[in-house]
Amino acid sequence: MTVRAAIVDGVASILVLLALGSPAAAQQLQKNSHLKSIEQCNGTDRLPIQARIVGCTALINSGDAKADALALAYNNRGNAYTAAAEYDRAISDFDRAIELASGYVKPVNNRGVAYLRKGAYGDAVKAFDEAIRRNPTYGRAFANRAEAHLKLNQYDRAALDFDEAIRLDPNLTLARSGRCWTRAVIGDLQGGLDDCDRAIQSGSKDAATYDSRALIHLKMGQLAAAIDDYNSALRLAPNLASALYGRGLAKLRLGDKAGGDRDVSAAKLIELKVGDEFARHGVQ
């Protein structure tokens, strides 16, 4: 199955963290050299994960931050743990953030992302349910819940959630990509093609989007276009088994037996049952 990154709701700004305490507390934070910790804790994905964890931990243990600031620090550290694939630690931090700031919905969504990446899809759905209950206009949570439904092979539910995510946020590229894949699987090929085209035209550099559009071209019998898209997917993710297998099928249908067999064999070395998945999606 094509894989998209779930949408993590990111860190709070340094200024926000500083502003949550009193001016005196902010001065004290700086005097105690906590500003560097705050900067690390607020670090983007470009900052090493361990530095983000260290910064957030220092802030959490400082005793200087108020409850709302602590909630942000736990959320940010949870995101770093998720990026490090330490999902149980991430979930624990998101739980603590939710306890400290009950109106803070981002860690509810992010807890769902950690469950999703952990493979606990039912728990992920429940977490996204809660995020949506707290904020019914939370487009990212709808998109993430759709991804969890896809993992559970609940394509109709996924389609409805992607519809709502896009209605709430028409520029949510990952939701377009996810709906493209969903439509490819359920047979709404033209609708799926439109979604993938829009995602790619918006600047998406996601291998999953090209992989999804390639499946649509394959189902439509547009074999050269399928190979082009599979090539694009493999440039971005060279070990994507679904792209190798799909490209192999397209080559075989064009009469390139040697190239097709080579791609199919390479795909099965990465994911032994990749052919079974294509068969479930109506492609053999």
KEFIMI-135461 format. One record per residue: x, y, z of N, C-alpha, C, O in turn. Coordinates in steps of 0.2 Angstrom, whole numbers, plus 2048, in hexadecimal, padded with zeros to 3 digits. Example, Ala and Ser with C-alpha at 12.3 -4.5 7.8 and 13.67 -1.06 7.14 Angstrom:
BEGIN
8427E482783E7EA8278427F08278477EF82A 8407F58238447FB824840800827843806828 
END
This chain:
BEGIN
8047FA800800800800804806800809807804 80280B7FC8068117FC805815803800814806 80B81880580B81B80C80C82280C811825808 80882680F80882D81080A82E81780982B81C 80E83481880F83681F80983982280583D81F 80783782880183A82B80384182D80984382D 7FE84582E7FF84C82F80084E8377FB84E83A 80684F83980885184080785984080985D83C 80385B84680286284780886484B80A861850 80C86984881286B84B81386E85180F86F855 81987185281B87485881987B85981787E854 81987D85F81788486081D88985F823886860 81C88F85E82189485D825895864822895869 82B89786382F89986982C89F86D82B89F873 8298A48698268AA86C8208A787081E8AA875 81C8A386D8168A087181889D87781589F87D 81D89987781F89687D82189B88382089A888 8258A08808278A58858228A98888228AB88E 81D8AA8848178AF8868128AB88A80F8AF88E 8138A588B80E8A188F80F8A289680B8A289A 8158A48988178A689F8178AD8A08158B189B 8188AF8A68188B68A781F8B98A58238B68A3 81F8C08A48258C38A182B8C18A68318C08A3 82A8C18AC82F8BF8B18328B88B08388B78B0 82D8B48AE82F8AD8AD8338AC8A78378A98A6 8318B08A28348B089B83B8B389C8408B0899 83C8B88A08438BA8A28478B58A584D8B48A4 8448B28AA8478AD8AE8498A78A984F8A48AA 8458A58A58478A08A084D8A289C85189D89B 84D8A889A8538AA8968598AA89B85F8A8899 8598AD8A185E8AD8A58618A68A78678A58A8 85C8A18A785F89A8A88618968A28628908A2 86189A89D86489789685F89289486188D890 85889389585388E89385189088C84D88C888 85389688985189888385389387D850892879 85A89187E85C88C87985888587A856883874 85688388085187D88084B87F87D84887A879 84888587D84288687A84388687283E88386F 84888987084988986984A882866848880861 84E87D86A84E87686884787386884686F864 84487486D83D87186E83887386883486F866 83987986683587C86183887A85A83587D855 83D87685A84187585483D87284E83986E850 83E87484883A87084383E86A841842868845 83B86683C83E86083A84586083884985B837 84786683684E86783485386683A859865839 85186784085586684685585F84885085C848 85B85C84A85C85584C856853851855857856 85484E85084E84B85585184B85C84D84E861 85784985D85984986485A84F86785985086D 85C85486385C85B86685585E86885586186D 85085C86484A85E86684785B86C84485E870 84985586D84785187384A85487984785587E 85185587885585887E85285F880851860886 85186387B84E86A87D84786A88084686D885 84386587E83C86588183D86288883986488D 84185D88984285A88F84585F89484385F89A 84A86389284C86889784786D89984786F89E 84386F89483D87489683887089A83687489F 83686A89983286789D8348668A58318678A9 83B8658A583E8648AC84086A8AF84286A8B5 83F8708AC8428768AF83E8798B584187C8B9 8388778B583487A8BA8318818B982E8848BE 8338848B483288B8B282C88C8AE8288918AE 82A8878AA8248888A581E8868A881D8828AD 81988A8A68128898A980F8848A58118818A0 8088828A780587C8A480487C89D806877899 80288289A80188289380888188F80887E88A 80D88489281488488F81687C88F81987A88A 81587989581787289681386E89181686988E 80D86F88F80986B88B80C86C88480C867880 80E87288281187387B81886F87B81986C876 81C86F88182286B88182186488082486087C 81C86188481A85A88381885887C81A853879 81485D87981285B87281885B86D818857869 81C86086E82286086A82785B86B829858866 82885987182C85387282884C86F82C84886D 82284C87081E84686D81F846866820841863 81F84C86282084C85B827849859828846855 82C84B85E83384985C83484185D83783E85A 83083F86383083886482D83485E82F82F85C 82883785C82483485682983385082982E84C 82D83984F83183984983783484A83A831845 83983285083E82D85283B82685383F822854 83482585183181F85183181C858830816859 83182085D83081E86482982086682882586A 82481C86481D81E86481A81D86B81682286C 81C81986F81981887681B81F87A81782187E 82282187982482787D82082D87A81E83187E 81F82D87381B833870814833873811838875 81182D87380A82D87680982F87D80583387F 80E82D88180E82F88880F83788880B83A88D 81383A88481484188480D84588280B84A885 80A84287D80484587A7FF8448807FB849881 7FE83F8837FA83E8897FB84388E7F6846891 80184589080384A8958018518927FE855896 80285288C8008598897F985A8897F685F88B 7F58558887ED8558887EB85688F7E685A890 7EE8538947EC85489B7EE85B89D7EA85E8A1 7F385E89B7F586589D7F186A89A7F086F89D 7EF8698947EB86E8907E586B88D7E6869887 7E086A8907DA86688D7D78698877D4866883 7D88708867D68738807DB87387A7D9876875 7E087087B7E686F8767E58698727E6864874 7E286A86C7E08648687E68618647E585B862 7EB8658627F186285E7F485B8617F585785D 7F585B8677F885486A7F384F8697F5849869 7EC8508697E784B8687E88488617E8842860 7E984C85C7EA84A8557F18468547F2841851 7F68498587FD8478577FD84085B80183B858 7F983F8607F98388637F683385E7F982D85E 7F183585A7EF8318557F482F8507F482984D 7F883484E7FE83384980382D84C805829848 80482E85280982985580682285580981D854 7FF8228577FC81B8577FC81884F7FD81284E 7FB81D84B7FB81B84480181884180281383E 80781B84380D81984180F81384581380F842 80D81284B80E80C84F80B80684C80D80084E 8058078488028028457FB80084A7F87FB848 7FA80484F7F48038537EE80784F7EC80D852 7EB80584A7E78098467E080A8497DE810848 7DE80584D7D78078517D880C8567D4811856 7DE80C85A7DF81285E7E081885B7DE81E85D 7E38188557E481E8517DD82184F7DC827850 7D981D84D7D282084B7CF8238517CC828850 7CF8208577CC82385D7CF82985F7CC82E861 7D682A85E7D983085F7D783685A7D683B85D 7D68348547D483984F7CD83B8507CB84084F 7C98368527C28378547C283C85A7BD841859 7C683C85F7C68418647C88478627C584C864 7CD84885D7CF84E85B7CA8528577C9858858 7C684E8537C185184F7BB8538537B8858852 7BA84F8597B485185E7B68578617B185B862 7BC8588627BE85F8667BE8648617BD86A862 7C086385A7C08688557BD86584F7C186384B 7B786684D7B48638477B68668417B586483B 7BA86C8417BD86F83B7C486D83A7C8870836 7C786883D7CE86683D7CF8618377CF85B838 7D18648327D286182B7D785C82C7D6856829 7DD85D82F7E285882F7E08528337E284D831 7DC8538387DA84D83C7D68488377D6842838 7D184B8337CD84782F7D284482A7D183E828 7D78478277DC8448227DF83E8267E0839823 7E183F82C7E583A82F7E08348317E382E831 7DA8358337D68308347D482C82E7D482682E 7D482F8287D382C8227D98278217D882281E 7DF8298227E58258217E481F8267E6819824 7E282082C7E181A8307DB81582E7DC80F82E 7D681882B7D18148287D48108227D280A821 7D881381E7DC80F8187E080981B7DF804818 7E380A8207E78058237E27FF8257E47F9825 7DC8018277D77FC8297D37F98237CE7F6824 7D57FB81D7D17FA8177CA7FC8177C67F9814 7C980281A7C280581B7C280A8167C2810818 7C280980F7C280E80A7BD81380A7BE819808 7B781180B7B181580B7B281A8107B082080F 7B48188167B481D81C7BA82281A7BA82881C 7C081F8177C58238167C38298117C582E811 7BF82780C7BD82B8077B983180A7BA837808 7B582F80E7B18358117B58398157B483F815 7BA8378197BE83B81D7C383F8197C484581A 7C583D8137C984180F7C584680C7C784C80B 7BF84580A7BA84A8077B984F80C7BA85580A 7B884E8137B78538187BE8578197BE85D81A 7C48538197CA85781A7CB85C8147CD862815 7CA85A80E7CB85F8087C58648087C786A806 7BF86380B7BA86880B7BC86D8107BC87380F 7BF86B8167C287081B7C88738197C987981B 7CC8708157D38738137D587080C7D886B80B 7D28748077D38728007DA8727FE7DC86E7F9 7DF8758027E68748007EA86F8047F086F804 7E686A8077EA86580B7EC8608067E885B804 7F28608047F585C7FE7F58558007F38517FC 7F68538067F784C8087F08498087EF843807 7EB84D8097E484A8097E28498027DE844800 7E484E7FD7E384C7F67E68467F47E38427F0 7EC8457F67F083F7F47ED8397F77EC8347F4 7EA8397FD7E78338007E18327FD7DF82C7FC 7DD8377FB7D78367F87D88337F17D482F7EE 7DD8357EE7DF8327E77E082B7E87DE8277E4 7E48287ED7E58217EE7DF81E7EF7DD8187EC 7DA8217F47D481D7F57D081C7EF7CD8177EE 7CF8227EB7CB8217E57CE81C7E07CB8197DC 7D581C7E07D88177DB7D68107DD7D580C7D9 7D680F7E47D48087E67CD8067E57CB8017E3 7C880B7E67C18097E67BF80A7DF7B98087DD 7C380D7DA7C180D7D37BE8137D07BC8147CB 7BF8197D47BD81F7D27C38227CF7C78277D2 7C58207C97CC8217C67CC8287C47D282C7C5 7C782B7C17C88327BE7C88377C47CC83C7C4 7C48367C97C483A7CF7CB83A7D37CE83F7D5 7CE8337D37D48337D67DA8367D27DE8397D5 7D98357CC7DE8397C77DE8407C87E38437C9 7D88437C97D884A7CA7DB84C7D17DF8517D1 7DA8487D67DD84A7DD7E58497DC7E884E7DF 7E78447D97EF8447D97F28497D57F784C7D6 7EE84B7CF7F18507CB7F18577CF7F685A7CF 7EC8587D37EC85E7D77F185E7DC7F48637DD 7F28587DF7F78587E47FE8597E180285D7E4 8008567DC8068577D880785E7D680C8617D6 8028617D38028687D080386D7D68068727D5 80186B7DC80286F7E280986F7E580B8737E9 80D86B7E281486A7E48168647E881B8647EB 81285F7E88138597EC8198567EA8198547E4 81D8547EE8238507ED8238497F08288477F3 81D8467F181B8417F581B83A7F081783A7EC 81F8357F281F82F7ED81982C7ED8178297E8 81582C7F380E8297F380A82C7EE8058287EB 80A8327ED8058367E88078337E18028317DD 80D8337DF80F8307D880D8297D880B8267D3 80E8257DD80C81E7DD80581D7DC8038187D9 8018217E07FA8217DF7F78227D87F381F7D5 7FA8287D57F88297CE7FA8247C97F78237C4 8008217CB80281C7C67FE8167C67FC8137C1 7FB8147CC7F680F7CD7F08107C87ED80C7C5 7EE8167C97E88187C47E98187BD7E58157B9 7EF81A7BB7F18197B47F28127B27F08107AD 7F480E7B77F58077B57EE8047B47ED8007B0 7E98057B97E28037B87DF8057B27DB8027AF 7E180B7B07DE80E7A97E180B7A37DF80D79E 7E68087A47EA80579E7EF80A79B7F1809796 7F080F79F7F581579C7FC81379F7FE8167A4 7FF80E79B80580B79E80B80F79E80F80F7A3 80C81379981281879981181D79E81681E7A2 80B81F79F80A8247A580B8217AC80E8247B0 80981B7AC80A8177B38128177B48148187BA 8158157AF81D8147B082081A7B282481B7B6 81E8207AF8218267B08208287B782482A7BB 8198277BA8188297C181B8247C681E8267CB 81C81D7C48208197C882781B7C982A81A7CE 82A81D7C38318207C38318257C88368267CC 82C82A7C882D8307CC82C82E7D38308307D8 8288297D58278277DC82E8237DE8308247E4 83181F7DA83781C7DC83D8217DC84281F7E0 83D8267D984282B7DA84282E7E184782F7E4 83C82F7E383B8317EA83B82C7EF83D82D7F5 83A8267EE83A8207F383C81A7EF8388167ED 8438197EE8458147EA84380C7EC8438087E8 84180C7F283F8057F58388047F68358007FA 8348087F282C8087F382A8027EF82A8027E8 8287FC7F28277F67EF8217F77EA8217F47E5 81C7FB7EC8167FB7E88177FE7E18157FD7DC 81C8037E181E8077DB8228027D78218027D1 8277FE7DA82A7F97D68267F47D38277F27CD 8217F17D781D7EC7D48187EF7CF8177EC7C9 8157F57D08117F87CB8157F97C48127F87BF 81B7FC7C581F7FD7BF8207F77BB8207F67B5 8217F17BF8237EB7BC81D7E87B881D7E67B3 8177E97BB8117E77B78107EB7B180E7E87AC 8117F27B18107F67AB8157F47A68137F37A0 81B7F27A88207F07A381E7E97A081F7E879A 81C7E57A481A7DE7A18147DF79C8147DC797 80F7E479E80A7E579980C7E87938097E778D 8127EB7938157EF78D8197EA78981C7EC784 81A7E478C81E7DF7898267DF78B82A7DB788 8277E379082E7E379382E7DD79882E7DF79E 82F7D779682F7D279B8357D27A08347D17A6 83B7D379D8417D37A18407D97A78427D87AD 83F7DF7A483E7E57A98397E47AE8397E67B4 8337E17AC82D7E07B082F7DB7B582D7DC7BB 8327D57B38337D07B88387D37BD8387D17C3 83D7D77BB8427DA7BF83F7DE7C58417DD7CB 83A7E27C38377E77C78337E37CC8327E47D2 82F7DE7CA82A7DA7CE82F7D67D382D7D67D9 8347D37D18387CF7D683B7D47DB83B7D27E1 83D7DA7D98407DF7DE83B7E17E383C7E27E9 8357E27E182F7E47E582E7DF7EA82D7E07F0 82E7D87E882C7D37ED8327D27F28317CF7F7 8387D47F083D7D37F583C7D87FB83E7D7800 8397DE7F98387E37FE8317E18028317E2808 82C7DF7FE8267DE8018237D77FE8207D87F8 8247D28018227CB7FE81B7CB7FB81A7C87F6 8167CE7FF80F7CD7FD80C7D37F98067D47F9 8117D77F680F7DD7F280A7DB7ED8057DF7EB 80B7D57E98067D37E47FF7D27E77FA7D37E3 7FF7CF7ED7F87CE7F07F47D57F07EE7D57F0 7F87DA7F27F57E07F37F27E37ED7ED7E67EC 7F67E37E87F47E57E17EE7E17DF7E97E47DC 7EE7DA7E07E87D67DE7E27D97E27DC7D97DF 7E27DA7E87DC7DD7EC7DA7E37E97D47E57E9 7DE7E77E67DC7EE7E37DA7ED7DB7D97F27D8 7DA7E67D97D77E57D37DC7E57CD7DB7E67C7 7E37E57CF7E87E57CA7ED7DF7CB7EF7DD7D0 7ED7DB7C57F27D57C57F67D57BF7FA7D07BE 
END
